[in-house]
């Protein structure tokens, strides 16, 4: 529910600022809706904890571009992201994990799927080209703070205190936008996010597990 309150507040702020800024020859603030099919995976720096494949997910939310020039903006989004990955725990690890309020030993060679939900707040610098026949291009890079709101296994059993509440990633990407007329644009882009923080909390394994993703961002700005 907090996710929807954040979106409501951001919408109110955007429309308020836009109403106060009618003298610019370009729109200083643009609102957008986005939906992103994505592929995500987990990586560990410990040789006995291996990435065992990627998972498909989806993210969606609201974005706002704060323009300080016609083709330069600070882009801020509020996104709910369904993500995760698979890890294989090899010989000698066998950690105990709190799964559905019971401590379970992960057996040698067992693959554990992580189904994770985050609230992401990507903040980045967006650079745009001028439109040519209604078509333009843009690139963006920045940081993505993330708050974990749910963590489960592949069998939908709760992972209790096994995932850090916060994460931070570095993102970059780019894409195209198409003008529908006026200030309304369709856009599509590919973004890569590289996790910078260990997202796991298990004391039985001293490793750093990062969450990474590639997503196809589709949306509309107005």
Secondary structure, 3 states (H helix, E strand, C coil): CHHHHHHHHHHHHHHHHHHCCCCCCCCCEEEEEEEEEEEEEEEECCCCEEECCCEEEEEEEEEEEEEEECCEEEEEEEEEEEEEEEEEECCCCCCEEEECCEEEECCCCEEEEEEEEEEEEEEEEEEECCCECCEEEEEEEEEEEEEEEEEEECCCCEECCCECCEEEEEEEEEEEEEEEECCEEEEEEEEEEEECCCCECCCCCCCCEEEEEEEEEEEEEC
